Amino acid sequence: MKAVFFDFDGTLTCKGKNIWRTIWEECGYDISSSSYYASLLRKFLSKKMTHQEWCDLTCEKFRQANFDYETLMKLAKTIKLIDGVEETLKQLKENEFRLYVVSGNIISVINEALGKTSRLFDGIMANDLQFDKFGKLKHIKGTNYDFEGKARFINEFKAATNSPAKDLFFVGNGGNDEWAHLSGCNTICINPDETDFSNNTKWHKVIDNSSNLTDILKYIMSDCKGM
């Protein structure tokens, strides 16, 4: 079975501020290198806390700021997709690819930003912000499929479908995408941001300064000829 796994921020979207940084700022918090926000990220990256612990502490701060669903959707509506998303996804579906978003973003934000295009995906793996009946944030359920988890998801798909790694593609742009190559899949870096895109172990193909997602098709389709 053939499949393409997409990151979201900076991959399916135009470059912009990470959704988490945007929420922290919307809540009135500092996001500088000396901030609480930055300290949580450092603790996670140094394995001093789990991903869910990171989400739980983040949730505490968002709740203190009375963050709600209405505000989340307001922020989601500011996200602009890169040109060619629908065209690219439709062409991949026509060529019998399964399609997934594997992202550190937020499920409801991704669905809002994609609109009807979200129906072209077979699955969206991301964090889940859960709200009470009044629209107030009550819990953040962390994804198991960010950072190292991106490779884990691809490996789980590979095992469940008995798909060879050569038929699987990951498209991303950032540092948290660098683990995808550990699954053995083909990796494509589009509009690199905070990643060593010259590392051809982590990134097999690089597309710099792209304004249209269709640019990835030449690599995916050429590698799939004769399948």
N, C-alpha and C positions, 0 to 999 in steps of 0.2 A: 504494500500500500504506500502511495506517495503522500507526503504532507509537507506543509510549510508552517512554521511556527514564527509568529511575529511578536517582537516587543511592541510597545505602544508609544510612549513618549519619545519624540524625536525620530521615530521610525514611521509610524502611520500618521504622525502629526508634524506640523511645522515646528521648528525649534522654538522653545519657549521655556518658561520657568516650570520646574517640576511641580506636580500637583500638590505634593506634601508641603513643599516650601511655601506655595501659594496659600494653603490653608493655615499654616502656622502664622504667616504674616496677616492674613485676614482676621485671625483671632487676636491680633495685637502683639504677637511675640517677636522677639529678636531671633534672627536666624544666622547671625554672624558666627565665625569660627569659635568664638568663646561662649556661645549660647548653650542653653539647655538642649535645644534641638540638635545642635552639632555634637554635643557630648553623648547623646543617645546613639547617634549614628556611629560614633567612634567605638562605643562600648559593644555595639552589635558586630561591627567589622572585626573587632579584636576578640570576638567570641566570649565576651564577658556577660552577655545576656542573649537569650534566645530571640527569635523573630517575634514570637507572640508576646514575650515580655516587653519588647520594644513597642509593639502595638498597644499593649495595655497601658503603659506609661504615657504614650502619646494620647490615648483616649482620655486619660485623666485630665490632661491639660486642655484638650478640646472641650471637654464637658465643663470645665471651670470657666471657659469663655462662652458657654451657652451656644456652641456650634450646632447648627441644625441642617435639616435636609434642604430647605429652601436655599440656604447659602451655598451648599454644595452644588446644587443644580445651577445656580447663578455663575459659579466659577467654571462649571463644566461647559456652559454655553460659550465661554470665551475661547475654547480650544478650537483651533483650525486644523483640519486634516490637510496633509500634503496632497497636491494634485495627483490624480490617477489612481486613487485608492480603489474606487468601485470598479474601474476598468481592469485593474490588475487582478483583483479578487475574482471577478467574473471569468477572466481568461484562465485562471488557475483552476477554478471549479469545472470549467468546460473540459479541462485536461485531466479531470478526475483526481485532483489534489484535495486532501482534507486540510482544513484551515483552522488555526488556533491562534488566539492572543495569549501570550505568556508574559505577564507584566507585573511590575511592582506598583502599578497604578490602582485604581479603585473600580470595581465592576460597574457600579451605577454611572460613574463618570465616563467610562469607556463606552457604555451603551448609549448614553446621551450624545456623546461626541460623534459616534458612528452613525446614529440614526438608523434608518432602514438597512444600511449596509451591514449592520451587526448580524443580520439574518444569514449572511453568507458564511459566517464562521460556525464551525462545528463545536466550538467551545471557547469560553473566555475565562482564563485562569488569572485571578488578581485578588487583591484585598477586598474585604466586604465590610463596608460601614453600615451598621445596623441602627435603626432609629425607632423610638417609641411611637405611640399613637398620636403624640403631639408634635412629632417631627424632630424631637431632640435626640441627639446622639446618645446611644446607650452602650455600644460595644463595637470594637474593631476586631473582626476575625481575620487574622493574618493569613496570607497565602503561603502554601508550602512550596511555591514554585517561583521564587525570586532568587537572585544570586546563584548559589550552587544548585538551587531547586530547579532552575531552568533546564539544566542537563538531566536532572532527575525526572522531570515530566517527559522529556523526549525519550529517555530510556524506558519509562513506563509504557509510553505509547508503542515504542519499538517492540517491547516484549509482548504486549497485549495483542498486537496486530501481526506479529512476526514479520515486521518490515525491515529490510536491509537499510543500514545507515546511509548508503549512497542515494537512497530515494527520499531522504529527509533533509530539509533545509531550515536553517534558522536565520532570520533577518533582524538585526538589532543595530544599536549605535553607541551604547555606553558601557561603562565599567561593570555594571551589574549583569551585562550580557556576555561577558568574557568566558563564563563557565560553560556556555552551551556547547562549545567544541568538545568537551569531555564526553559527550554522548556519541561522538564519532560522526555526527551529521555534517553536512556542508554548511559553512557559516558565511553570511554576507553582511558586511558592515556598510550601512548607508548613512551619510552625513555624520561621521564620527564625532563624538563628544565625550571627553574625559575617558578615552580608552586608547591603548597603544595599537592603533590600526595598522602599524607597520609589522606587527607580530603575525607572521603568516601561519603560525600554529593555531592561534586563537581565531584569526580571521582569514579565510581562504580567498575571499574576494572583497574588494573595497570600492565603494562608489562615493566619491567625495563631491560635495556641492551639488547634490541632485535636487531638482525641484519637482520631480515627477516619479512616483513609485514604480511606474512601468519600466524604469531603468533596470529593475532587478530581473525582469522576465528573460532577458537575453542570457543571463547566467543559469537560471533555473531550467529554461527550455532546452538550452544547448546541452546541459549535463544530463537531461532526461531523454535525449534522442535515442531511439532504438530500444527503449524500455518495453 
